[in-house]
Amino acid sequence: MRAFLTVAETGSFTRTGEILGRTQSAVSVQIKRLEDQVGARLCDRSGRFVVPTEAGEHLLGYARRILAINDEAVGRLVAPPIGGTVRLGTAEEFATQFLSDILGDFARCFPTIVPEITVDTSAVLQSGVEAGLFDVVLVKHVPLEDPGQTIWREPLHWVARADWTDPPNGVVPLAVSPAPCLYRRFMLAALGQVGRSWEIRCTSAAVAALQAAVLAGLGVTALARGTILPGMRVLTPDEGFPNLPDSAIALVTRFGTPTPAADRLTRFVLDRMAVPRMAGLRGVKR
């Protein structure tokens, strides 16, 4: 079960073997054994990354709870208390919507573990975790394209001030984050597909600044559904704004064997985000 959960989190049999101290073939045998036990295929190996099948997604929630209970029992009865510092980096969208509740619960469960939190752009965080500067990061990503385990997903919408109207020249004024922001990439690609001209009027890495620019009428931007504020309205394909890919956040861990504190925080975040949020978001259409 732990091998299956680790494969789902890393998207790789090779990396799972490195984390668990087993060969790639041994991990493959374990997954096959689990699939035989449940009578269903649990992992799709056809793409660049290994991803759970529908049956695998259903099993993930149970796997996390089973292992959490196992680890808690071992921690209380066998292992010494886990302590230390874990370096956590997070994108602003995740920090503002979920992180305070998750870290509050984590601090109550594991008071001897101290998270060091950095909020930055996904590009900076991704580079940082690859360089070993973070133990765990929560970053924007494209599911099945970028590394990491998707933990949050919801529609991404074009938004403008409630009274905004298309300018007479048809040039779309944009409020965007600096490149290589994924939302910026999605917006420019979508406008290019329908042949719309655009002009950048505001650039900021802070979601709050982009929200303020929209409410001031300076431009149009793309926001995840949960970050749309009163006073904004969603722009539709009928107005010349094509549908955008979903907004998604992935959990990515530092290469190599995690520290006990980092491992505990990683599993805690995955457990908190797995049920019921992800169950409700899987049915969202792109």
Secondary structure as UniProt FT lines:
FT   HELIX           2..10
FT   HELIX           13..20
FT   HELIX           24..38
FT   STRAND          43..44
FT   STRAND          51..52
FT   HELIX           54..77
FT   STRAND          84..90
FT   HELIX           92..94
FT   HELIX           95..99
FT   HELIX           100..109
FT   TURN            111..112
FT   STRAND          113..119
FT   HELIX           122..130
FT   TURN            131..132
FT   STRAND          136..140
FT   TURN            143..145
FT   STRAND          149..154
FT   STRAND          156..161
FT   TURN            162..163
FT   TURN            168..169
FT   STRAND          172..176
FT   TURN            179..180
FT   HELIX           182..193
FT   TURN            194..195
FT   STRAND          198..203
FT   HELIX           207..215
FT   TURN            216..217
FT   STRAND          220..224
FT   HELIX           225..227
FT   TURN            230..231
FT   STRAND          232..234
FT   HELIX           237..239
FT   STRAND          247..253
FT   HELIX           260..273
FT   HELIX           274..278
FT   HELIX           279..281
FT   TURN            282..283
//
